[in-house]
Amino acid sequence: DRRRDSEIKANAPALFKAAWDQVFAIAEEANGKGFEFKPNGNSERRSLEYTGGPTYRPTGMRPEIITVSLSPDRRTLEVSGLKNGPLAFQIEPCADNIVCLHFEGNQKTPEEAAWIIMGCFLFGELNRPVTLQP
C-alpha cells in the first residue's frame, strides 16, 4: 500500500547510513590493526577498497573493492563486488511497524548487516554468507 511504500522510502536513507556507518567502523578498527581499507562514495552509494592486511599484501594486483548502495526504488541495500556474487538486504517494515533490514528472510540490525557484508568481503571463497562477530 502507499503508506507502507512511503514509509520505506522515507526511512531507507537513514537505514542505509546506519548500516554503512557500521561497515565503516569495522574497517576503521581493522585499519588500526594493520589492514588497509579505504572508503569512498556518497550518501546513496559507498565503496570500500581493501588493499591488504598484516599477512596479505597483494603485489601488482588490483585492490578488492565492494560497493554498498541503496537501490533506486529504495527498497534494497545492495552489495556488489564480492567474490561470490552480490548480496541484497531488503528494506521492509518490521513487526513493530518500523523499517528494518531483512536478509534471507530474517530481520537484521545495521550492525549485523555490516558483519555479514564484511564477512563475505573478506571470506567470500567460503561460498556462503559469513557472519563475523564483533
N, C-alpha and C positions, 0 to 999 in steps of 0.2 A: 504494500500500500504506500501511498505518497508520503505519509507521515514517517513511516519506517525508513524509506529511502532518503528522505530529507534529514532524518536524524543520523543516518550512517554518513552521508556526505558532509554534514556539519562537523562531525566528530572524527572523521578519518584522518585529517591532517595532524591533529593532536596525538592520536594513537600512533601514527607513523613516526612522529617526532619522538615520542616516548620510547618506541622500540629502537630507533636509530641512536638515541642517547645512551641506551644500554649497550648496543653494539660498540659505540664509540668508547664507553667506559671500559669495556673488556679489552679493546685494542690499546687504550692508554695504559692500562695496568700491564699488559703484555709488553708494551714498549719499554716500560720501566724494568723489565726482566730480560732485556736483550733482544726482543723481537723487533721487527721493523714493519709497522703498519702505518700507512699514510691515508688519511681520509680526504675526501673531496666531494663536491656536489652542491646542490641547492635544496630548497625546502621540500621538494617532492621527488628528488632523485639524488641519491647519495652513492658514492663508491668508496671502497676500501681496498687499498693496494697492499699486498704482502710481498716484501722483498727478501725476507729471510728471518732466521732466528738464531739462537745460540749454537745450535748444532746443524743448521741447514742454511747454507749460503749458496744460492744458485749462481753459477758463473756463466756469463754470456747468455743466460736465459731471460726471457721476458718475465716481469713480475706477474704474480697472480692477482687478478682484480675481480671483485664481485661488485654488483650493483644492486642496491636496495631501493625500490621505487614504489610509489603509490600509483595504482592503475588509473587510467584516465577517468573511469567511472567511479573511482574512489571506493571500490568495494573489495580490493585486494592489495595486500602488501606483497610485492613480487621480489624475488631474489634470483638474479641471473649471474652467470659466470662461474657457477660451481662445477666441479669435475663431473658429477653425475647428473647434471641437468638442473633445471630451475626448481625453486620452492615457491609455494604460494600460501599465504596466510589470509583466509577470508576475514573480512570485516563485517560482523553481524551483531545484531542485538543479543545480549545475554539474558539469562533468566531474570535478573533484577532490572531489566529494561535499560541498561546502559550498553554502549557499543564496545565490543571486545574482539580480540583476535581469536581465530579458530584455525587449528592445524590438524589435518587428518581427523576431523570431526570432534576435536577436543578443544575446549577453551584454554587459551594461553595468555599469561601476563606478558607485557612487553619484555620483562627480564627473561622469562622462559623462552620467548621467541628469539631473543638475542643469543642465548646459549645454543639454541638449535641451529641458528644461522652460522655462528662461529664454529660449532662442531662440524657442520657439513663443509664449511670452507676449509678447515684445517685437516679434516679426516674424511674427505669425500670418497676416497678409494674404498671405504667400507661398504659402499653400495646401499646405505640406508641412513636416514637421519640419525645423527648422534647428538644426544643431549648432554652437554658438558655441565658440570655443577660448579657453582662459584666457590 
